[in-house]
Amino acid sequence: MDLKEVLRERKPAIVKKWFEAALASYHAEARGPMRRVEAQFANPVGFDLDRGLSGLFDAVLQEVLPDTVTTFLDAIVRIRAVQDLAPSEALAFLLRLKGIIREELGQQLLAGPGVEKELSVINDVIDDLALYAFDLYMRCREKIYDIKAKEAQSATFRLLQKAQLLTKDQE
């Protein structure tokens, strides 16, 4: 049996550990409610994270990036981009998948013939996924900063109008 087949069989356990690794960046009191992933509208963050990680895992095994992952990754990254997390914290969960896979495989399976080479390919795909996620994250953050700058500009303009410090030409 090849490595990808073993990983497909162990997908539920791997995705569950990956989900927990992603939740680790949140405060302890926020993690409990986020674990209730069945309610899409009551818990959109947990729901999107759970569904997204499952889809991302399938894409990693198929080595298909970035086209197939945009839907899953975008939902997760958008949420994490607006939260008070450093970029490294927001995206670290992606790289944690490497360790989770190794842990799930165990030493016995890792010692098999050709496994390290297959695992290296999967690790490269995960690295590519993290880089693509960073691009998405930065686009989201840029949009947030653009919105904040326009709001500040608009507020300043309104204050100047109110104080009657603008001439007719400046309006």
Secondary structure, DSSP 8 states (H G I E B T S, - for coil): --HHHHHHHTHHHHHHHHHHHHHTTS-HHHHHHHT--S-TTT-HHHHHHHHHHHHHHHHHHHT--STTTHHHHHHHHHHHHHSS--HHHHHHHHHHHHHHHHHHHHHHHHTSTTHHHHHHHHHHHHHHHHHHHHHHHHHHHHHHHHHHHHHHHHHHHHHHHHTT-S-TTT-
